[in-house]
Amino acid sequence: MMNFKDWNTSILAIVLISIFGIFFYSFMDPTNASAYLSSAYEFLAIKFENIFQYGAIILIIFLILFALSKKGSTQLQIQGRDEYSLFSWGVMIFTAGMGASILYWSPIEWAHYYNEPPFNLDDSLDQKVLFARSYSNFHWGLTGWAIYTIPALAFAVKLNKDFNINLTFSGILVGNPKSIFDKFVGSLLDFIYIVSIISGAAIAIGVSFPLIALLTSNIFNYDISSSAELAILMICFLIVGMSTILGLSKGIKRLSLVNIFLVFLLLASFLFLGPTGDIFSLSIESIAILSKNFFKMSTYTGSEFVQNWTVFYWAWWLALSPFVGSFVVNISNGKTLREIIFGTMVIGSLGSMFHFLIIGNYSYLMFSENIVNVPQMIESGNSNLAILMIIQTLPYEKFFLGIYSFVMLIFLCTTYDSCAYVLSSSAMKSMKKNPDIILRLIFSALLMVLPGLFLFVDGIEFTKNILLISSIPILFIFLAMMYVSVKDS
């Protein structure tokens, strides 16, 4: 039964202000606004390059030491939350943490690194190819998932101490504000928390929809238009709405299980319908290169490659970490802190790496056999077309175009459903109660506003830069969360 007294209306207000504030500025002057924010991010990326790189290593060491300590055996207990099997839990973590972007990047990211190689490898073709195929596993692997794990750990530790906290930055770092200054700091922290979640959700769908529209247009022979993309958006909202009504166990869980089944089917198709032996061989080679050069990649600084890619990715993971960390805690009732740490880092890393090892290496083999010149298409700005042509090299191309686009759509739905759940949970005054269905539907609808507007107004680049800039204060918020994790555990 709905009870408005249980709602934290300040969170709802911040969400509304954030959504319409982003739209207003991107609508008024999207080109100049985006250029200004892009310059600001580039300046900050150079200034904070070393902190991003070395800080990421510190996070991994901190999490491993925490998990192996006595504190790691502490069990998370959340009243009114279901407990999930390891498989269901891992599936929900992966599908919420990745989203459709992994199916966008896995076929083509290696080609970006081939065109812009790290470590000044322009003159060494063999080394350039090796690192191009391996760097994606670094950017989407252990370090990124460690970044996701820090908020999950801090939220879990704080919840064990006090069930009545808000699952936001202010909830764990400020608690119950007693002064005007505390309220100001709390509101600022919540603003950063919510802007990062909303921006991340908007960009995920904004980047993925053109590709989904291209793939489906090749199946059903329709012209790509804003109306067609809006129809796909509405389908996504209907799926999320049904999942919301069903709840966490029957909704997000089932959606995630369908998602992971289709992902397995897709990966198996690329692996076994493609040159299986070569994919296995290249995958082993990629893992070996990553293992041998992990520390080198983690400490590589003073390069445009690092600023354009590694710092960009760490900033991206940081900005999305509040959402993923909150969601992980919401589904981790009964798990120990050790299980949360190692489960999130290991399951997430392996799931991400399989995409790049299989789809990425398949894509590279299509290039090496002169079937699809992926690097050239990337250089000419035809990323979506390159992905389409890679999928079309499989037999039964229309079937796999359908599977690929449907998996992307379901990935988007699980991300949106999880986002709506996290925001509605944070908008409840206490974690003792599950968020109301009406509140979840409100957030589900609000999260669709920006992507819907972006179909008609070009605001994606503007929003992306907001997301990346929000990662800078989150860097320092992470220090506070690490302190809280140790102090309160």
C-alpha positions, 0 to 999 in steps of 0.5 A: 500500500502506498504511503507518501509519508515514507517518501523522501521528497527531496530526492524526487525534487533533485531528480526533477531539477537534474533532468530538466536542468540538463535538458534546458542547457542542452536545448538552449545551446548544445554545441557551445555547452558541449564544447565548454564541458568537453574542454573542462573535462580534458583539462581535468583529465590531464590534471587528475591523470595520475590520481585516476591511474594510481588511485585505481590500483589502491582501490584494488589493493584496499578491497582485497585486503578488506575482503581477506580481513576479519571484517570480510566475514560480516554478513549483510542483513537487510530486513524485508529483502529477498536472498538470491542464489549465487547465479541469480545474484551474479546475473543481476549484478552483471546485467545492471553493471554493463548494459547495452554499451558492452555490445556496442564496444565489444566488436569495435573497440580493438579497432580504435586502439589499432588506429591509436595504439598505446606505448608508441607502437606505431612501427611495430605491427605485431605488438600493436595488434596484440595490445589492441586486442588486449586493452579492452579487457583492461578497461572493462575488467578488474579495475572497473569492477573494483570501482563499482565495488567501493560504493557497494561496500560502503553502503553495505557496511553503513546499512548493517549499522543503521537500517534507517539511513538513505541509500545515497552519498549523504545517507552514509557520509552525513547521516541525519543532518543537524545543522544548515551546513550538514543539510547543504553538504548532504544536498550537494552529495545527493545532487552528485549522486543523482546527476551521475545516475540520470546522466549514465542512464540517458547516455546508455540509451542515447548511444544504443538506440541508433545501433538498435534502429540500424539493426532492426531496419535491416531486418524489417526494411524500414527507414530509420527515423525519430519516430521509429526510435521513439517506438523502440523507446516506448517498447523499452518503457513497457517492458520496464513498466511490467518488470516494475509491477512484478517487483525485484524478485519476479521482475528484474530477476527474470528480466536479467535471467532472460538477458543472460540466456540470450547473451550466452546464445549470442556469445556461443554463436560467434564462438562456434559459428566462427573460426572457433580454434582461432578465437580460442587461440587469440583469447589465450594470447590476449589474457597472457598480454593482459596478465603480463602488462597489467601493472604497466597499463595501470601506471601508464601516464603522460600520453594522449592514449591514457587521457583519451581512453584509460582516464575516460573509462575510469571516470565513466566507471566512477560516475556510474558506480553510485547506481551499481553500488546501490543496486548491488547492496539492494540484492545482497541480503545474506551475503558477506562483505567478502562475497560482495567484494569478490563476487562483484569484481570476479563475476563482473570482470569475467562476464565483460572479458568474455564479450571482448575475447569472443566478439572482439576477436571474431571481429579482428579475424574478419579484419585479418581475413579481409572481410570487414575493414573495421579500423578503416570504418572506425576512422571514417566514423561508421562505427554502427555500420561496422558492427552491422557488417560484422554481424552479417558475416554470421550465417542466418544474418537476419536471425542474428541481427534480431538476436543482437538488437533484442539483447541490446534492448533487454540490456537497456531494460535491465539497466533502466529497471535497476536505475529506477529501483535504485532511485526509488529506494533512495527516495524512501526514508528507510531501507526497511521498506521496499520502494512503492510501485508507484514511486518506481513507475514515476522514476521509470517514466522520468528516466525515459524523458532525456533519451526521448528528448535526445531523439529530437535535440542533440544533447548526448555529448553535453550529458556525457561530459556532465557525467564525466565531470561528475566523476571528479568529486566522486574521486574524493567521495571514494576516500570518505567511503573507504574511511567509513567502510573501515571505521563502521565495519 
